[in-house]
Amino acid sequence: MTQELANRKLLACRKCRRLSNQFERLRDSHPDYWNKPVAGSGADSCSLMIIGLAPGMHGANRSGVPFVGDSSGDLLSEVLKASGLAGRVKITNAVKCLPIKNLPSSREVKNCSRFLIREIEAHQLNTSPVLLLLGGVAHRATIRALGGKQSDYPFAHGAIHVMDEVTLVDSYHCSRYNTQTGRLTYQMFLDVVTAAGNMAYP
């Protein structure tokens, strides 16, 4: 399946009724926002793919591009530039639609897995595929997409796992909450992104 066809299928998806209904409401209240499923950005040929949670209301749901338009995206962009990885990564989310209250249900994560699986399969064609997983939801969704057992691959910031010749690197999500509470500092995030980049581009 080509990327163009995959994106068309994504935009046509209505599997999660409450998220589709939310988009209908948002098109009235925020007509200048994207308000549709958000496809990944960047080339499949990139050896490093970054997987986040889901589009943010005033970030990807506004811009239509993952991690563009909010503080999470600003921090990620800054760290990618500092680590020399800007333009060398594919960026996507485990859930493609804006979740209600920023928390997708387990069913919504599962419904989106077919799109994530397609992205990971395309990424696995690279010689040194590395996935940087931002947060527990992205971690669990990716383990599930790869057919792994969750208990065999526990989430922890900085943890490294190998599944089917794909290297997984865990990080706390670069959300405003995590940075404001000090759970994730700039240096912590820079270190884990740099480490993932070094594995993807040895």
C-alpha positions in Angstrom: 0.0 0.0 0.0 1.4 3.4 -0.9 1.6 6.2 1.6 -1.0 8.2 -0.4 -3.5 5.4 -0.3 -2.8 4.8 3.4 -3.5 8.4 4.1 -6.7 8.4 2.2 -7.9 5.4 4.2 -7.0 7.2 7.4 -8.9 10.3 6.5 -12.0 8.2 5.6 -11.9 6.3 8.9 -15.0 6.7 11.1 -14.4 3.6 13.4 -14.4 5.6 16.6 -17.8 7.2 16.7 -17.2 9.5 19.7 -14.1 10.9 18.1 -15.9 11.4 14.8 -18.7 13.2 16.6 -16.2 15.4 18.4 -14.7 16.4 15.0 -18.2 17.5 13.8 -18.6 19.7 16.9 -15.1 21.2 16.5 -15.7 22.0 12.9 -18.3 24.4 14.1 -16.4 25.9 17.1 -12.9 25.8 15.4 -13.5 26.0 11.7 -9.9 27.0 10.9 -8.5 23.8 12.6 -7.6 20.6 10.8 -10.2 18.6 12.7 -9.5 15.3 11.0 -7.2 12.3 11.6 -3.5 13.3 11.4 -1.2 11.2 9.3 2.5 10.8 10.1 5.1 13.3 8.7 8.5 12.5 7.3 9.8 9.9 4.9 9.5 6.1 5.6 13.1 5.9 4.6 14.2 7.7 7.8 15.8 5.2 10.2 14.3 6.8 13.3 10.6 7.0 13.8 9.1 8.9 16.8 5.7 7.8 18.1 3.7 10.0 20.4 0.3 9.6 22.0 -2.2 11.5 19.9 -2.8 14.9 18.3 -3.1 17.8 20.7 -6.1 20.1 20.5 -4.1 23.2 19.6 -1.2 21.3 18.1 -1.6 18.6 15.4 -5.4 18.9 15.5 -5.0 22.5 14.5 -2.1 22.2 12.1 -2.7 18.7 10.6 0.9 17.8 11.3 2.1 15.7 14.3 3.9 17.8 17.0 3.4 21.1 15.2 1.7 24.0 16.9 2.0 23.4 20.6 4.6 23.3 23.4 5.2 19.6 23.0 6.0 20.1 19.3 8.2 23.1 20.1 10.3 21.1 22.6 10.6 18.2 20.2 11.6 20.5 17.3 14.2 22.2 19.5 15.7 18.9 20.7 15.8 17.4 17.1 17.7 20.5 16.0 20.1 20.3 18.9 20.8 16.6 18.3 21.3 17.0 14.6 18.2 14.9 13.7 15.9 17.6 12.2 14.7 16.4 8.9 15.9 12.9 9.6 13.0 11.4 11.4 9.4 10.2 10.7 7.0 11.5 13.4 3.6 10.0 14.1 1.1 9.2 16.9 -0.3 5.9 18.2 -3.8 7.4 18.0 -4.4 9.5 14.9 -7.4 11.5 16.1 -7.7 14.1 18.9 -8.8 12.1 22.0 -11.4 13.4 24.4 -9.7 15.0 27.4 -6.3 13.9 25.9 -7.0 10.3 27.0 -7.9 7.7 24.3 -9.8 4.7 25.4 -8.3 1.2 25.0 -10.7 0.6 22.2 -9.6 3.7 20.3 -6.0 2.8 20.7 -6.8 -0.7 19.3 -8.9 0.7 16.4 -5.9 2.8 15.3 -3.4 0.0 15.5 -3.8 -0.9 11.9 -2.5 2.5 10.8 0.4 2.2 13.2 1.2 -1.3 12.1 1.4 -0.1 8.5 3.8 2.7 9.5 6.0 0.4 11.5 6.1 -2.2 8.7 7.3 0.5 6.2 9.8 1.6 8.8 11.1 -2.0 9.2 12.4 -1.9 5.6 15.3 0.3 6.9 18.6 -1.3 7.8 18.7 0.1 11.4 15.0 0.7 12.4 14.6 2.5 15.7 11.4 3.6 17.3 11.4 6.3 19.9 8.3 5.9 22.0 7.0 9.0 23.8 5.0 7.9 26.8 3.3 4.8 28.1 0.4 4.8 25.7 2.7 4.9 22.7 4.9 2.3 24.2 2.0 -0.1 24.9 0.4 0.5 21.5 3.7 -0.2 19.7 4.4 -3.4 21.7 0.9 -4.5 20.8 1.4 -3.6 17.1 4.6 -5.7 17.0 2.8 -8.7 18.6 4.8 -8.5 21.9 3.7 -9.3 25.5 3.5 -6.1 27.6 5.1 -7.7 30.7 8.2 -8.6 28.7 8.8 -5.0 27.7 8.1 -2.7 30.7 8.0 1.0 30.1 10.7 3.2 31.7 12.3 6.4 30.6 15.5 5.6 28.8 14.7 1.9 28.5 15.8 0.1 25.4 14.1 -3.0 24.0 14.7 -5.1 20.9 11.7 -6.8 19.1 12.0 -8.5 15.7 15.2 -6.6 14.9 13.5 -3.3 15.7 15.0 -1.2 18.5 12.6 0.5 20.8 13.7 3.4 23.0 11.3 4.7 25.7 10.9 8.3 26.8 8.5 10.2 29.0 6.2 12.3 26.7 7.4 15.8 26.1 4.1 17.2 27.3 3.7 20.6 29.1 2.6 18.7 32.2 5.8 16.5 32.3 8.1 19.4 31.7 6.4 21.8 34.1 6.5 19.2 36.9 10.1 18.3 36.2 9.3 14.7 35.3 11.1 15.4 32.0 13.8 18.0 31.8 15.3 19.4 28.6 18.5 17.5 29.2 16.7 14.2 29.9 14.8 14.6 26.6 17.9 15.6 24.7 19.9 12.7 26.0 17.3 10.1 25.1 16.6 11.6 21.6 20.4 11.7 21.0 20.8 8.1 22.1 18.0 7.0 19.8 19.5 8.9 16.9 22.9 7.4 17.5 21.4 3.9 17.3 19.4 4.8 14.1 22.4 6.5 12.4 25.5 4.7 13.8 
